[in-house]
Amino acid sequence: MSNTATQIRGTAGTAVAHSKELLSLAYIEALASATGVNFNEPKIDNDGIDITLRGKGYSGLYSEPKIEAQLKCTSKKGTIDHNTQELIFQLDAKNYNYLVGPSPIPLILVVHHAPANPSDWLDESNDYLSLKYASYWYSLYGEAKIDTGSKVIRIPLTQRLDSTSLIDMMKMASEGKEILNRTKK
């Protein structure tokens, strides 16, 4: 029988915003662990990078490629547009401008889409722990900077961050290639 986190979440825990940050981090760390990709988190996050993913033993131009990611998490209603098959996320100018580059290391935005109720974020049993729902990645590299405010980012649902997409991005970074967004089909 599966249980949700409802039974274990205390009233004096971390703020929901901080818990969302931890959820998005747990998702990407689980993928990295499953694919053999190393990761580290900066001690101080003053430049918008939440995690650095590091490969080892790749046969491209760089045998130890790196990708840096800014992590976000949203549970807002209307985040997923089923008509256009996109995740819609509002990104502040500071974060947006950092991700457009230039950078010698590929930079990506990762947005985790979570249920609105924190008690629904995971299911657990004696056999598994399941995180809900999923994360999506997007490259803003080369986009024009914005002066103030924020920008709406529309991430195709085909860009779900999973084991295959993580390994594909590491291969591109190993070959010194730009990580390109997929075109909508």
C-alpha positions as CSV (number, residue, x, y, z in Angstrom):
1,M,0.0,0.0,0.0
2,S,1.4,3.4,-0.9
3,N,1.4,6.4,1.4
4,T,1.9,10.1,0.6
5,A,3.9,12.5,2.6
6,T,0.7,13.8,4.3
7,Q,1.4,11.6,7.3
8,I,4.9,12.8,7.8
9,R,5.0,16.6,7.0
10,G,5.3,18.6,10.1
11,T,3.8,22.0,10.7
12,A,7.2,23.5,11.7
13,G,9.1,22.3,8.6
14,T,10.7,24.4,5.9
15,A,8.7,27.0,4.0
16,V,7.0,25.6,0.9
17,A,9.2,27.6,-1.4
18,H,12.3,26.0,0.1
19,S,10.7,22.6,0.0
20,K,10.0,23.2,-3.8
21,E,13.7,24.0,-4.3
22,L,14.6,20.7,-2.5
23,L,12.1,18.7,-4.6
24,S,13.6,20.0,-7.9
25,L,17.1,19.2,-6.5
26,A,16.0,15.7,-5.4
27,Y,14.6,15.0,-8.9
28,I,17.8,15.9,-10.8
29,E,20.0,14.2,-8.2
30,A,18.1,11.0,-8.6
31,L,18.5,11.1,-12.4
32,A,22.2,11.9,-12.0
33,S,22.6,9.0,-9.6
34,A,20.8,6.6,-11.9
35,T,22.9,7.6,-15.0
36,G,26.3,7.7,-13.3
37,V,26.6,11.5,-13.7
38,N,28.3,13.2,-10.8
39,F,27.0,16.5,-9.4
40,N,27.8,19.2,-6.9
41,E,26.0,22.1,-5.5
42,P,27.7,25.5,-5.0
43,K,28.0,26.5,-1.4
44,I,26.8,30.0,-2.3
45,D,24.2,30.4,-5.0
46,N,24.8,34.0,-6.0
47,D,25.0,33.5,-9.7
48,G,21.9,31.4,-10.3
49,I,23.5,28.0,-10.6
50,D,22.0,25.4,-8.3
51,I,23.8,22.3,-9.5
52,T,26.7,21.3,-11.7
53,L,26.5,18.0,-13.5
54,R,29.8,16.3,-14.4
55,G,30.4,13.4,-16.6
56,K,33.5,11.1,-16.6
57,G,35.0,8.9,-19.2
58,Y,33.3,10.4,-22.3
59,S,35.0,10.0,-25.6
60,G,34.4,13.4,-27.1
61,L,36.6,16.5,-27.1
62,Y,36.1,16.7,-23.3
63,S,36.3,13.5,-21.4
64,E,34.8,15.1,-18.3
65,P,32.0,17.4,-19.6
66,K,30.1,19.7,-17.3
67,I,26.6,21.3,-17.5
68,E,25.3,23.9,-15.1
69,A,21.7,24.1,-14.3
70,Q,19.4,26.6,-12.6
71,L,16.5,24.8,-10.9
72,K,13.0,26.1,-10.5
73,C,9.8,24.4,-9.3
74,T,6.2,25.4,-9.9
75,S,2.8,24.1,-9.0
76,K,0.8,27.0,-10.4
77,K,-2.5,26.1,-12.1
78,G,-2.1,26.5,-15.9
79,T,1.6,25.7,-15.9
80,I,1.0,23.0,-18.5
81,D,-0.7,24.1,-21.7
82,H,-2.1,21.0,-23.1
83,N,-3.1,22.7,-26.4
84,T,0.5,23.7,-27.2
85,Q,2.1,20.9,-25.3
86,E,4.3,23.3,-23.3
87,L,5.2,24.1,-19.8
88,I,4.9,27.9,-19.2
89,F,7.2,29.5,-16.6
90,Q,7.8,33.2,-15.7
91,L,11.6,33.7,-15.2
92,D,13.0,36.9,-13.5
93,A,15.4,39.0,-15.6
94,K,18.4,38.4,-13.3
95,N,18.0,34.6,-13.8
96,Y,17.2,34.9,-17.4
97,N,20.1,37.1,-18.3
98,Y,22.6,34.8,-16.6
99,L,21.3,31.8,-18.6
100,V,21.6,33.5,-22.0
101,G,25.4,33.5,-21.6
102,P,28.1,33.7,-22.7
103,S,29.5,30.8,-20.8
104,P,32.2,28.2,-21.5
105,I,30.0,25.6,-19.8
106,P,26.5,24.8,-21.2
107,L,23.8,26.4,-19.1
108,I,20.3,25.1,-18.8
109,L,17.1,26.0,-17.0
110,V,15.3,23.0,-15.3
111,V,11.7,23.6,-14.2
112,H,10.0,20.9,-12.0
113,H,6.3,20.7,-12.3
114,A,4.8,19.6,-9.0
115,P,1.3,19.0,-7.6
116,A,-0.2,22.0,-5.8
117,N,-0.4,20.2,-2.5
118,P,3.0,19.4,-1.0
119,S,1.5,16.2,0.5
120,D,1.0,14.9,-3.1
121,W,4.7,15.4,-4.1
122,L,5.7,11.9,-3.5
123,D,4.3,8.4,-3.1
124,E,6.2,5.8,-1.1
125,S,5.9,2.2,-0.2
126,N,8.2,-0.6,0.9
127,D,9.1,-1.0,-2.8
128,Y,9.6,2.5,-4.1
129,L,9.6,6.2,-3.7
130,S,8.0,8.1,-6.6
131,L,8.5,11.9,-7.1
132,K,5.7,13.8,-8.9
133,Y,5.4,15.1,-11.5
134,A,8.4,15.8,-13.8
135,S,11.2,18.3,-14.7
136,Y,11.7,19.9,-18.0
137,W,14.9,21.5,-19.4
138,Y,15.4,24.5,-21.7
139,S,18.5,26.3,-23.1
140,L,18.4,30.0,-23.2
141,Y,21.9,30.3,-24.5
142,G,22.3,33.1,-27.1
143,E,18.9,34.7,-26.5
144,A,18.8,38.5,-26.2
145,K,19.1,39.9,-22.6
146,I,16.2,41.8,-21.1
147,D,16.5,45.0,-19.1
148,T,14.0,44.5,-16.3
149,G,11.1,42.4,-15.2
150,S,10.7,38.9,-16.3
151,K,10.2,36.7,-19.4
152,V,7.8,33.9,-20.1
153,I,9.6,30.7,-21.1
154,R,7.6,28.1,-23.0
155,I,9.3,24.7,-22.7
156,P,8.1,22.0,-25.0
157,L,6.9,18.9,-23.1
158,T,9.2,16.9,-25.3
159,Q,12.0,18.3,-23.3
160,R,11.3,16.3,-20.2
161,L,14.4,15.8,-18.1
162,D,14.9,12.1,-17.9
163,S,17.9,9.6,-18.1
164,T,18.1,9.7,-21.9
165,S,18.0,13.5,-22.2
166,L,20.6,13.9,-19.4
167,I,23.0,11.5,-21.1
168,D,22.3,13.1,-24.5
169,M,23.2,16.5,-23.1
170,M,26.4,15.2,-21.5
171,K,27.4,13.7,-24.9
172,M,26.8,17.1,-26.6
173,A,28.8,18.9,-23.9
174,S,31.6,16.2,-24.3
175,E,31.7,17.0,-28.0
176,G,31.8,20.7,-27.4
177,K,28.4,21.2,-29.0
178,E,25.8,23.7,-27.9
179,I,22.8,22.1,-26.2
180,L,19.9,23.0,-28.5
181,N,16.2,22.9,-27.7
182,R,14.0,20.5,-29.5
183,T,11.6,21.8,-32.0
184,K,7.9,21.2,-31.5
185,K,6.4,18.5,-33.7
